[in-house]
Amino acid sequence: MDTYQKETKKRNVHIYLEANPNPNSLKFVLNFMLLDEGESYDFPDAASAEHAPLAQELFDLEHVSRVFYMGNFITVTKSDEVEWIEIQEPIKQHIRQYLESGKPILLNEAFESGSTVNGSDSESVKKIKGILEEYIRPAVEQDGGAISFHSFEDGVVKVLLQGSCSGCPSSTITLKSGIENLLKTMLPEVKAVEAEGV
């Protein structure tokens, strides 16, 4: 199997932990870029991580329920029955050792990364994607997650929430109070925003 270009070089890896609004998710922030700007990969379960060996290994650790790669961080989501203080250090050490070994984080290009503007998009869709990219994505990334455009039909924008945003108790409030209000203000044709597949 060919190795995809997302390999890590052998290096000293420093990781710090960052909490986010989802109490079951934790950001493991690295001292280097893991992926290119705007690129992200969400693994909602072990089966989805078939071509992502680091994510596979994290799923093998007890209580890991979701893994998300983006920029210079990995967001790990845990199950409810354990506290972070009990598992954060073993996860941190595992990520550090894996990345220090220089092994690849992805094995092939069987992945679809975050969406960007497509030439066949309508003007409204281009504007929606632009607003998501410029105003919303940076804030969502700060919280260890990602948001991407899914569809726009009959005034309803559907978005995909990934990483810490998926299953976050405050994501509905953020979606309605923040994202929906911003899109409705900037684009009158938008009537509502919904999360797809949450």
Backbone as a ProteinNet text record, in pm:
[ID]
protein_1_A
[PRIMARY]
MDTYQKETKKRNVHIYLEANPNPNSLKFVLNFMLLDEGESYDFPDAASAEHAPLAQELFDLEHVSRVFYMGNFITVTKSDEVEWIEIQEPIKQHIRQYLESGKPILLNEAFESGSTVNGSDSESVKKIKGILEEYIRPAVEQDGGAISFHSFEDGVVKVLLQGSCSGCPSSTITLKSGIENLLKTMLPEVKAVEAEGV
[TERTIARY]
84.5	0	88.9	61	138.8	112.9	215.7	199.9	163	56.1	7.2	107.5	104.5	206.4	196.8	89.7	76.1	156.8	286.7	378.2	435.8	475.6	540.9	689.6	771.4	916.1	952.2	1063.9	1111.5	1149.9	1096.7	1119.3	1085.3	1123.7	1080.1	937.7	850.8	709.6	672.8	618	566.9	416.4	344.4	198.3	146.9	53.3	-16.9	-166	-235.7	-377.8	-460.8	-572.4	-660.5	-804.2	-875.3	-1016.6	-1099.1	-1220.8	-1313.6	-1454.2	-1555.4	-1690.2	-1749.5	-1699.2	-1749	-1669.8	-1733.8	-1659.6	-1601	-1649.7	-1597.2	-1487.3	-1449.1	-1342.5	-1226.7	-1107.1	-986.2	-896.5	-839.1	-747.1	-605.6	-535.3	-393.7	-320	-267.8	-209.3	-59.6	-13.6	124.9	208.7	339	432.1	467.4	387.7	408.5	275.1	269	147	141.4	31.6	7.5	-49.9	-137.3	-203.8	-195.8	-220.7	-223.4	-341.8	-331.6	-437.1	-570.6	-674.4	-808.6	-838	-737	-754.6	-792.4	-889.6	-928.8	-980.3	-970.1	-1016.6	-1085.3	-1209.2	-1289.3	-1313.5	-1286.4	-1306.1	-1405.7	-1535.2	-1637.6	-1638	-1565.3	-1556	-1432.3	-1399.5	-1278.8	-1284.3	-1402.1	-1414.5	-1377.7	-1407.3	-1378.3	-1229.1	-1151.7	-1008.1	-922.3	-980.7	-911.5	-777.4	-770.7	-647.9	-576.4	-604.7	-543.9	-485	-359.7	-303.4	-295.6	-267.3	-264.6	-403.9	-504.5	-642.6	-681.7	-642.6	-672.2	-613.8	-488.9	-424	-492.4	-538.2	-608.5	-740.9	-809.8	-935.2	-909.4	-788.8	-755.5	-740.6	-720.3	-711.7	-852.1	-864	-994.7	-1056.6	-1185.5	-1268.4	-1256.2	-1177.2	-1170.1	-1286.3	-1369.5	-1487.7	-1485.9	-1394.3	-1385.8	-1248.1	-1194.7	-1064.4	-1079.3	-1016.7	-1026.5	-890	-842.2	-714.8	-744.1	-671	-678.1	-557.8	-505	-399	-288.3	-272.4	-167.5	-225.3	-342	-399.9	-475.3	-491.8	-575	-676.2	-803.9	-907.6	-951.7	-952.4	-996.9	-1123.4	-1224	-1347.9	-1354	-1391.1	-1396	-1540.3	-1557.4	-1689.3	-1722.4	-1849.4	-1896.4	-1846.3	-1817.2	-1793	-1655.4	-1574.2	-1440.8	-1411.7	-1327.2	-1287.7	-1155.8	-1133.9	-1011.4	-885.7	-890.6	-772.3	-720.4	-810	-772.8	-705.3	-735.7	-687.2	-606.6	-602	-536.6	-385.8	-318.7	-173.1	-136.3	-202.3	-169.7	-197.5	-303.8	-334.1	-226.2	-189.3	-85.2	46.8	84.8	210.6	204.8	89.2	74.5	90.3	24.1	35.7	180.6	245.2	384.2	475.3	466.8	553.6	527.8	401.3	367.4	428.6	408	457.8	610.4	672.3	818.9	880.2	807.7	858.7	863.3	790.1	788	693	609.8	514.3	406.6	345	241.8	112.7	40.2	-89.2	-203	-177.8	-276.4	-204.5	-271	-205.5	-235.7	-347.8	-375.4	-476.3	-509.1	-599.1	-744.4	-784	-922.5	-1008.6	-964.7	-1035.8	-1083.3	-1191.9	-1238.6	-1218.8	-1137.5	-1110.9	-1219.7	-1211	-1310.8	-1340.3	-1463.2	-1505.9	-1459.7	-1439.1	-1410.8	-1502.9	-1492.3	-1581.9	-1560.2	-1671	-1672	-1722.4	-1667.1	-1706.2	-1853.1	-1917.9	-2058.9	-2153.3	-2099.1	-2182.8	-2261.6	-2384	-2463.1	-2399.4	-2440.4	-2387	-2414.7	-2534.9	-2569.8	-2478.1	-2454.1	-2368.1	-2225.3	-2175.7	-2041.7	-2032.5	-2136.8	-2137.6	-2142.4	-2226.7	-2238.3	-2103.2	-2040.2	-1909.8	-1806.2	-1811.4	-1717.9	-1735	-1860.1	-1887.9	-1843.3	-1874.6	-1831.2	-1679.6	-1611.6	-1465.3	-1402.3	-1453.9	-1391.2	-1429.7	-1557.7	-1605.9	-1624.5	-1662.2	-1703.9	-1596.5	-1530.8	-1431.2	-1322.7	-1263.1	-1156.8	-1202.4	-1323.7	-1374.5	-1400.5	-1455.1	-1483.8	-1353.1	-1250	-1120	-1059.3	-1077.3	-1026.4	-1081.5	-1205.4	-1270.4	-1244	-1150.9	-1112.3	-1200.4	-1275.5	-1364.7	-1354.3	-1449.5	-1455.6	-1600.8	-1625.3	-1758.6	-1740.1	-1823.5	-1816	-1956.6	-1965.8	-2091.7	-2138.8	-2268.6	-2326.2	-2420.5	-2520.8	-2616.6	-2693.2	-2758.3	-2845.3	-2966.2	-3083.5	-3206	-3323.7	-3409.1	-3529.7	-3499.4	-3388.9	-3354.1	-3285.6	-3266.6	-3205.8	-3062.1	-2967.7	-2827.5	-2802.3	-2746.3	-2707.5	-2555.4	-2503.2	-2359.2	-2321.7	-2195.5	-2141.9	-2055	-2078.8	-1997.9	-1908	-1778.1	-1682.3	-1596.7	-1522.6	-1433.7	-1512.4	-1467.9	-1532.1	-1673.1	-1707.3	-1840.7	-1947.5	-1909.8	-2005.5	-2039.5	-2165.8	-2209.3	-2185.9	-2140	-2115.4	-2248	-2266.8	-2392.7	-2421.7	-2318.5	-2343.3	-2345.7	-2331.6	-2327.5	-2460	-2572	-2702.7	-2718.6	-2675.1	-2682.4	-2593.2	-2471	-2378.1	-2437	-2495.8	-2552.1	-2664.1	-2757.1	-2874.1	-2842.4	-2779.5	-2754.5	-2641.1	-2539	-2422.8	-2427.1	-2415.8	-2401.3	-2527.2	-2643.5	-2768.3	-2792.1	-2774	-2794.4	-2700.7	-2573.9	-2476.4	-2515.1	-2546.8	-2582.4	-2711.4	-2812.2	-2938.4	-2917.2	-2828.4	-2799.5	-2726.6	-2629.5	-2547.7	-2613.2	-2699.4	-2766	-2915	-2999.7	-3142.5	-3210	-3150.2	-3211.2	-3198.6	-3113.7	-3098.2	-3208	-3285.3	-3394.5	-3360.1	-3273.6	-3238	-3106.6	-3040.6	-2918.6	-2938.6	-2906.6	-2920.2	-2791.2	-2766.6	-2650.6	-2695	-2617.3	-2645.9	-2572.2	-2639.6	-2574.8	-2526	-2583.8	-2540.5	-2629.4
-118.7	0	124.9	215.5	339.2	425.2	491.4	580.1	718.5	769.8	903.7	1006.7	1128.7	1227.9	1278.8	1248.9	1300.2	1216.7	1217.2	1149.3	1253.2	1209.5	1302.4	1271.6	1373.7	1355.2	1318.4	1249.9	1223.9	1358	1387.4	1518.1	1512	1616.2	1630.6	1683.1	1614.4	1651	1705	1824.1	1883.8	1897.9	1857.6	1859.9	1930.5	2023	2077.4	2052.1	2047.4	2013.7	2140.7	2139.8	2254.8	2206.3	2254.8	2219	2294.9	2250.8	2317.8	2302.9	2362.6	2356.8	2216.7	2119.1	1982.4	1914.7	1885.1	1825.8	1688.6	1621.6	1489.7	1495	1615.6	1629.3	1708.8	1675.9	1745.7	1762.6	1883.1	1911.9	1880.9	1803.1	1774.6	1857.9	1973.2	2071.2	2045.4	2039.6	2005.2	2129.4	2114.1	2223.9	2233	2169.9	2177.4	2148.1	2181.2	2155.7	2008.4	1946.1	1806.6	1797.2	1892.7	1896.5	2036.9	2047.2	2177.2	2260	2390	2484	2443.2	2435.9	2405.1	2258.2	2172.4	2029.2	1966	1874.6	1807.2	1667.1	1580.2	1442.2	1403.9	1357.6	1321.7	1171	1106.7	962.8	938	926.5	910.4	773.3	677.1	543.9	473	359.7	287.1	242.3	203.1	156.2	265.6	389.6	500.5	533.7	479.5	508.8	401.2	328.1	216	256.9	377.4	422.5	531.3	535.5	635.7	564.1	517.2	431.7	494.5	622.7	685.2	684.3	721.7	719.5	577.4	478.6	338.8	303.2	341.1	309.7	381.9	503.7	576	507.8	456.5	384	256.1	201.3	81.1	111.6	239	277.5	280.9	241.1	236.6	375.6	384.5	504.2	607.9	584.2	678.9	648.5	752.1	729.3	806.4	903.7	979.6	1044.2	1055.8	1119.3	1215.4	1331.4	1435	1498.8	1504.5	1569.6	1703.5	1806.5	1934.2	2020.6	2093.9	2191.1	2135.4	2194.2	2150.5	2081.2	2018.2	1950.7	1824	1740.8	1621	1634.6	1626	1629.1	1485.7	1447.7	1313.7	1331	1250.4	1250.4	1119.1	1128.7	1011.4	972.4	854.6	811.4	880.5	878.2	948.3	887.6	756.9	688.7	709.3	796.9	819.9	969	1014.6	1155.5	1173.1	1291.8	1318.4	1295.8	1332	1320.9	1176.5	1079.4	937.9	889.9	953.4	899.4	997.5	1124	1221.9	1198.2	1158.3	1139.2	1020.6	903.1	793.4	829	903.1	944.3	1039.3	1135.1	1232.6	1160.6	1067	993.3	909.1	848.8	766.4	852.4	967.5	1058.4	1102.2	1140.2	1187.2	1077.2	956.6	847.5	813	813.7	782	886.2	1013.3	1120	1128.4	1102.3	1104.5	993	885.2	773.6	807.4	911.6	949.5	868	784	703.2	793	748	828.8	833	945.3	954.2	909.5	910.6	865.5	776.3	669.6	575.4	594.1	652.5	678.7	790.6	824	936.5	892.8	795.5	749.2	836.9	957.4	1048.8	1169.3	1226.7	1352.7	1455.7	1554	1658.2	1763.8	1864.2	1970.9	2034.9	2084.8	2138.6	2281.9	2316.1	2453.7	2487.3	2608.3	2652.4	2569.4	2529.1	2446.5	2533.9	2518	2599.2	2589.9	2478.1	2460.2	2511.9	2568.7	2622.4	2744.1	2758.1	2878.1	2996.3	3117.3	3236.6	3230.9	3186.7	3177.5	3079.9	2963.7	2862.4	2915.6	2985.4	3044	3141.7	3224.5	3321.9	3250.8	3147.5	3072.3	3009.3	2943.5	2881.2	2985.6	3101.7	3209.7	3258	3273.3	3318.2	3211.1	3085.3	2976.4	2976.5	2993.5	2988.7	3106.4	3226.1	3346.6	3376.7	3361	3405.7	3293.4	3176.2	3071.6	2965.6	2921.9	2815	2844.8	2966.7	2991.9	2975.1	3018.8	3005.1	2859.1	2785.3	2643	2565.9	2600.1	2534.6	2559.6	2680.7	2713.2	2616.6	2570.3	2478.8	2331.7	2304.8	2166.9	2094.3	2170.2	2105.6	2165.8	2129.4	2183.3	2188.8	2279.2	2291.2	2296.1	2226	2232.4	2235.4	2294.8	2308.1	2171.1	2144.3	2020.2	2048.5	2136.1	2165.5	2293.6	2346.8	2463.6	2442.2	2430.1	2403.8	2465.7	2534.3	2597.2	2685.8	2759.5	2853	2789.6	2656.7	2586.7	2546.6	2596.4	2559.1	2439.8	2334	2219.5	2215.2	2196.8	2192.7	2062.4	2023.4	1907.1	1956.9	1907.7	1941.5	1823.1	1851.2	1744.1	1773	1670.3	1686.5	1711.2	1805.9	1831.1	1884.5	1941.7	1998.3	1890.4	1773.4	1665.2	1611.4	1621.7	1574.9	1672.9	1792.7	1893.3	1949.7	1958.3	2011.9	2154.6	2234.8	2374.4	2395	2288.3	2306.5	2355.4	2313.4	2359.8	2509.2	2556.6	2700.1	2777.3	2729.4	2794.1	2796.3	2683.9	2672.5	2773.6	2780.9	2868.3	3013.9	3038.1	3175.8	3241.6	3165.6	3224.1	3211.2	3089.5	3064.7	3103.9	3059.9	3092.1	3242.7	3310.9	3456.1	3527.6	3487	3551.3	3531.4	3407.1	3380.5	3451.5	3455	3522.5	3673.2	3730	3873.4	3907	3822.9	3851	3807.1	3706.1	3655	3635.8	3729.6	3721.6	3594.7	3528.5	3405.4	3286.5	3300.5	3193.7	3208.2	3102.3	3102.3	3023.6	2922.2	2839.4	2767.8	2724.4	2643.8	2518.9	2404.3	2277	2197.5	2115.8	2025.6	1894.8	1844.8	1719	1605.6	1494.8	1373.4	1379.6	1467.3	1475.8	1390.2
0	0	0	-89.8	-96.2	25.7	70.3	184.9	136.6	187.6	155.1	206	150.8	186.4	330.3	400.2	535.7	634.2	612.9	704	797.8	913	1005	1004.8	1014.5	1022.3	1165	1181.3	1317.3	1377.5	1493.5	1555.5	1703.1	1773.8	1912.2	1910.8	1978.5	1978.6	2116.3	2117.9	2241.7	2226.8	2329.1	2324.9	2449.4	2428.7	2544.3	2525.6	2637	2635.5	2643	2571.6	2569.9	2580	2680.6	2697.1	2593.6	2572.6	2482.5	2539.2	2475.9	2534.1	2551.2	2476.5	2491.6	2603.7	2717.3	2829.5	2799.6	2696.7	2661.5	2556.3	2511.6	2412	2468.4	2422.5	2465	2343.1	2329.1	2218.7	2262.7	2181.7	2202.8	2098.5	2141.5	2050.3	2035.9	1909.7	1878.2	1850.5	1854.3	1826.4	1677.6	1590.3	1446	1377.4	1248.9	1171.2	1131.6	1161.2	1126.1	984.3	951.5	821.1	762.7	634.3	568.4	617.1	602.8	642	581	664.4	617.6	596.8	610.2	589.9	723.5	722	846	815.3	913.9	901.6	1031.4	1018.8	1135	1134.1	1247	1260.6	1373.6	1338.3	1441.6	1508.8	1449.6	1510.1	1454.3	1511.9	1471.8	1325.9	1277.8	1139.7	1039.7	1071.7	980	975	1067.8	1076.9	1010.6	918.3	853.3	791.5	733.4	667.7	748.4	877.7	965.5	1087.1	1075.7	1179.8	1319.4	1328.8	1462.2	1523	1445	1496	1536.6	1455.8	1489.7	1626.3	1646.8	1774.4	1889.9	1868	1975	2008.1	1905.8	1931.6	2010.3	1999.4	2076.5	2225.8	2258.3	2399.6	2457.9	2581.4	2645.1	2656.1	2630	2646.4	2535.2	2429.9	2317.8	2223.6	2193.7	2111	1978.9	1962.2	1837.1	1829	1706.4	1685.6	1567.6	1580.2	1477.3	1458	1330.5	1299.1	1232.4	1268.6	1197	1233.8	1135.3	1160.8	1247.8	1366.1	1459	1582.1	1567	1683.9	1647.1	1749.9	1742.4	1854.9	1820.9	1923.8	1949.4	2075.5	2114.2	2198.3	2166.2	2243.1	2320	2447	2533.8	2563.6	2619.1	2664	2797.1	2833.9	2954.9	3085.5	3084.6	3212.3	3273.7	3215.6	3270.4	3269.1	3360.5	3366.1	3290.4	3234.7	3159	3241.6	3366.9	3452.8	3456.2	3433.7	3438.2	3309.3	3195	3066.7	2981.8	3017.7	2929.6	2914	3020.5	3011.9	2921.8	2935.1	2843.3	2695.8	2670.6	2532.8	2482.6	2564.5	2527.4	2496.7	2581.9	2561.9	2434	2407.8	2288.2	2162.6	2160.1	2044.7	2027.5	2136.9	2129.4	2072.5	2127.5	2081.8	1935.2	1895.8	1757.2	1663.7	1693.6	1606.1	1607.5	1722.1	1728.3	1644.2	1622.2	1542.3	1393.6	1351.4	1210.8	1125.7	1186.9	1110.7	1048.5	936.8	870.9	952.6	941.1	1009.7	918.5	786	687.7	586.7	543	453	305.7	271.8	130.8	118.2	-4.7	-26.3	-36.5	41.8	41.8	131.5	153.5	241.3	164.8	213.1	158.8	267.9	240.4	338.8	332.4	419.2	427.5	292.6	277.5	149.2	128	1.4	-37	-153.1	-201.5	-307.3	-433.7	-493.1	-613.4	-728.5	-847.5	-962.2	-997.3	-963.9	-997.4	-888.4	-781.2	-672.9	-720	-667.9	-695.4	-622.1	-655.5	-587.9	-438.2	-400.3	-257.5	-185.1	-246.2	-184.2	-171.3	-274.5	-266.4	-149.7	-133.1	-23.2	112.2	123	248.7	284.4	187.4	212.9	251.9	188.3	221.2	364	407.9	545.7	645.7	614.9	703.4	717.2	603.7	600.8	675.3	651	705.1	849.7	882.1	1012.9	1115.1	1067.9	1162.2	1185.1	1077.8	1091.1	1194.3	1194.9	1293.9	1439.6	1470.4	1607.9	1643.3	1548.7	1572.3	1590.5	1510.9	1524.4	1662.6	1714.4	1848.2	1952	1927.5	2021.2	1988.4	1895.4	1867.4	1768.8	1689.8	1594.4	1456.3	1373.9	1238.1	1194.4	1101.2	1042.3	892.5	820.3	675.2	616.9	501.5	429.9	382.7	398.7	347.4	231	254.2	147.6	178.1	75.1	90.5	1.2	64.5	-9.8	63.3	-11.2	43.4	163.7	157.6	264.6	384.6	382.8	496.6	462.1	542.9	528.5	620.7	565.8	648.4	653.8	774.5	795.8	864.8	848.6	918.3	1032.3	1151.9	1268.3	1297.4	1315.6	1337.6	1459.9	1500.7	1615.7	1742.9	1824.3	1953	1937.2	1821.1	1799.9	1790.6	1743.9	1730.7	1869.5	1905.3	2036.1	2148.7	2118.3	2222.9	2271.3	2404.2	2457.4	2411.2	2388.1	2350	2198.4	2119.2	1973.7	1918	1976.3	1928.6	1951.5	2067.3	2097.5	2001.4	1981	1887.6	1747.5	1706.8	1573	1552.4	1648.3	1632.5	1666.2	1779.9	1823.3	1746.8	1713.1	1646.8	1495.9	1447.6	1304.4	1228.1	1276	1205.7	1201.9	1316.1	1319.3	1222.7	1219.9	1131.3	984.6	946.7	807.7	767.7	856.6	825.3	809	890	881.9	751.8	715	597.6	466.2	473.6	353.1	381.1	339.5	369.3	317.9	215.2	163	257.9	360.1	459.3	565.1	583.4	681.4	807.6	794.1	909	881.9	991.3	981	1065.9	1009.1	1080.2	1068.4	1168.9	1164.5	1102.9	1010.1	941.9	1009.6	1032.9	1081.9	1224.6	1308.3	1448.5	1534
[MASK]
++++++++++++++++++++++++++++++++++++++++++++++++++++++++++++++++++++++++++++++++++++++++++++++++++++++++++++++++++++++++++++++++++++++++++++++++++++++++++++++++++++++++++++++++++++++++++++++++++++++

